[in-house]
Amino acid sequence: MSMEVWLGFFAACWVISLSPGAGAIASMSSGLQYGFWRGYWNALGLQLGLLMQIAIIAAGVGAILAASATAFQFIKWFGVAYLVYLAYKQWRALPLDMTDESGVRPIGKPLSLVFRGFLVNVSNPKALVFMLAVLPQFINPHAPLLPQYIAIAVTMVAVDMLVMAGYTGLASRVLRLLRTPRQQKRLNRTFAGLFIGAATFLATLRRAPV
């Protein structure tokens, strides 16, 4: 991959990562509930899901999944169900009384947060189809493919980790401004609504004609 091609891909990665989506919502939700350092485990899970999608495309399976109506619908509705579940969990999240100096945030289990992020990314067929359409534009078919896919994976993960750190940190700082449980409950329900919105959008996706 030439420097010129890589710079074009690098710029595309920022646009893709900064675009609001289920991953960004999940990162902000984790930052809101658990703070930055604990909530950032969710972002690591997102990257594992992203790496799996890249590996699927590199192995050529992505084209098969994109062409299979059954596989597309299965992944899509699994993703819809999981986002609705996250919305329910966010709606039910207990607020903290920030006027009480002894109040501490709940301690999320790292592996649970990683798995949560992984499921958010891996259950999004739109991301898989999108990458299937975009990544080949930056691949030179006449050069060894493995080094190119490694460069793509490292670049996408590095950019996305920085962006998700921003989303997680932003939500974590927002919590400091919410001094009462009532304010926090409103924000939790706002995020629940965002998860429902993401689920609704995912439910409306249709597989592109082959």
Residue pairs with C-beta under 8 A, 6 or more apart in sequence:
1 9
1 138
1 140
1 143
1 147
1 148
1 151
1 152
5 138
5 140
6 138
6 151
6 155
8 138
9 138
9 152
9 155
10 155
10 159
12 134
12 138
13 155
13 156
13 159
13 160
14 159
14 163
16 130
16 134
16 156
17 156
17 159
17 160
17 162
17 163
17 164
18 163
21 124
21 198
22 79
22 83
22 120
22 121
22 124
22 195
22 198
22 202
23 46
23 117
23 120
23 121
23 160
23 164
24 163
24 164
24 167
25 191
25 194
25 195
25 198
26 42
26 46
26 86
26 116
26 117
26 120
27 39
27 42
27 43
27 46
27 117
27 164
27 167
27 168
27 171
28 167
28 168
28 170
28 171
28 191
29 42
29 86
29 90
29 171
29 191
29 195
30 38
30 39
30 40
30 41
30 42
30 43
30 108
30 113
30 116
30 117
30 168
30 171
31 39
31 40
31 167
31 168
31 169
31 170
31 171
31 172
31 175
32 39
32 171
32 172
32 174
32 175
32 187
32 188
32 191
33 39
33 90
33 93
33 105
33 106
33 108
34 105
34 106
34 107
34 108
34 113
35 105
35 172
35 175
36 165
36 168
36 169
36 172
38 105
38 107
38 108
38 110
38 113
39 108
39 113
39 168
39 171
39 172
40 164
40 165
40 168
41 108
41 110
41 111
41 113
41 114
41 117
42 113
42 114
42 116
42 117
42 164
42 168
43 117
43 160
43 161
43 164
43 165
43 168
44 114
44 117
44 161
45 113
45 114
45 115
45 116
45 117
45 118
45 119
45 120
45 121
46 117
46 118
46 120
46 121
46 160
46 164
47 117
47 157
47 160
47 161
48 114
48 117
48 118
48 121
49 117
49 118
49 119
49 120
49 121
49 122
50 121
50 127
50 153
50 156
50 157
50 160
51 153
51 157
52 118
52 121
52 122
53 62
53 121
53 122
53 127
53 128
53 131
54 131
54 135
54 149
54 152
54 153
54 156
56 62
56 65
56 128
57 128
57 131
57 132
57 135
58 145
58 146
58 149
62 128
62 131
62 132
63 132
64 71
65 71
65 72
65 75
65 125
65 128
66 72
66 128
66 129
66 132
66 207
66 208
67 210
69 207
72 125
72 129
72 207
73 207
75 123
75 124
75 125
75 128
76 125
76 202
76 203
76 205
77 203
78 123
79 120
79 123
79 124
79 125
79 199
79 202
80 199
80 202
80 203
82 119
82 120
82 123
83 120
83 195
83 196
83 198
83 199
83 202
84 195
84 196
84 199
86 116
86 120
86 195
87 192
87 193
87 195
87 196
87 199
88 192
90 188
90 189
90 191
90 192
90 195
91 188
91 189
91 192
93 188
94 106
95 180
95 181
95 182
95 183
95 184
95 185
95 188
96 103
96 104
96 105
96 175
96 181
96 184
97 103
97 180
97 181
98 175
98 176
98 178
98 179
98 180
98 184
99 179
99 180
105 175
121 127
124 202
125 205
125 207
126 202
126 205
129 207
129 208
135 152
138 148
138 152
139 145
139 148
139 149
139 152
140 148
174 187
175 184
178 184
178 187
